[in-house]
Amino acid sequence: MKSIAGAGLLLVLAGCNAGPDNGALAEAEAQGSNDAAISGRIDCALGGAKLFDRTCTIAEMSSADGTILIVGRSDSGYRRLQVTTDGRGVVSADGVDPAKVTVIGDGVIEVAVGPDRYRLPANTGGAK
């Protein structure tokens, strides 16, 4: 009787070893980022935090220099990012900290400015 119960437990545990579908995860992340931006919220990790949460706001405005994104922080501060047309994504529109842009998935970039990181929807053209 013990061997039958043990075999059943092994079968149950064997079904748990399937790895994640990275394509599906990337697609879900891109869709979540797009939905968040539409609702005015984006994922951010502020002050060097390791984990992201959806507490930052995003708004878009037009200026003589092009499109500016205003990324609101939960501590009432904000950063201005200028959308570029040369393939860089965004650059810092103010302050001394440059914006470092990394493509993290299809349709999603991560922008690091100082100790803060933001995940923004972007037209990445399928780049990884």
N, C-alpha and C positions, 0 to 999 in steps of 0.2 A: 504494500500500500504506500509506503514511504517513497519508493522509486517512481510511482505514477504521479504523486503530488510533486515530487522534485522535477520530473520531466515537464509537467505542466508549467511550473514556475520558470524553467529554462526557456520554454517556448514564448511565454509572455515577455521575458526579458530580452529575448532575441529580437522581438518586434520593436523594441525601443532603441536599437542601435542604428537605425536609419539616419544618415547625415542630412543636414538641411539642404534644401534646394536653393543654392545661391542666386540663381536667376530669378526665382520667385520672390526671394527676400529683397533683391535689388529693385524689382518691379514694385513691390509693396511699399518700399521706402520712397521711391520716386513718386508714387501716387499719393502717399501720405504727405510728402513735402508739398506737392502741388495743391492738395486739398487744404493744407494748413495755410499756404500763402493766399489762397482765395479767401479764406476766412480771416486773414490778417494776422495769423500766428505762425511762427516758425520755431524749429528746434534750435536750441542754443545751449552752450556750455560756457558759463561766465566765470571769470576769475581763475582760470586754470582747472575748473571742474572736469572730471573724467567723463561723467555721464551727461547726456543731453536731456533736456526737457522742453516742452512746448510752452515757454513762458515769454518769449520775445515777440514783439509785434513788428510788422513790416508795412510800410506805406511807400508809394511811388509818387514822385513829382517830376515835372519837366522843368528844365532850366535852359539857359542859353548854351550851356556846355553839354547838354544831353540829359539823359534820364538819371535821376538820383534816387537811390533807395534809402529811406530813413528806417534804421533798425532800432526799435525801442528796446530798452533793457528793463528788467524787472525792478531795478533800483532807481528808476526815473531818468536815467541817462539815455543817451542814444549815440549812434554812429551813423555817419553819412557815407554811403558807398556810391561811386559813380559807375554806371554800366558802360563798358567799353565796346567799341566796334571792331577792335583789332584782334579778338580771340582770347584776350586775357580774362574776360569775365567781368570782374569789377576791380576798382582800385579805391583806396581811401580818398574821400573827398575833403577830409579835414584831419587835423591832428598830425602827429609825427610818426605814428606807427603805420608801416605799410601793410596792405592787405595781401595775404598769401592765399592763393586760390588752388584748391585741389579737387579734381573730378573724383567723386566717390561712387558714382553709379550713373546709369543712363538717366539724364534729366535732373541730376542733383550735384551741386558743388558744395564744398565746405570752405568757408572763408574764415581765416584766422587773422585777427587784428589784436596785437598785444596778447594778453592772456585769455581773450574771448574767442569763441568759435561759433559760427552760425552755419546752418544748413539751409541752402537756398535752392529753389527750383531754377533750372537753367537749360538752355538749348545746347546740350553737349554733343549733339550729333553722334551719339553712341560711343563716344570716347570713354576710356577707363583709365 
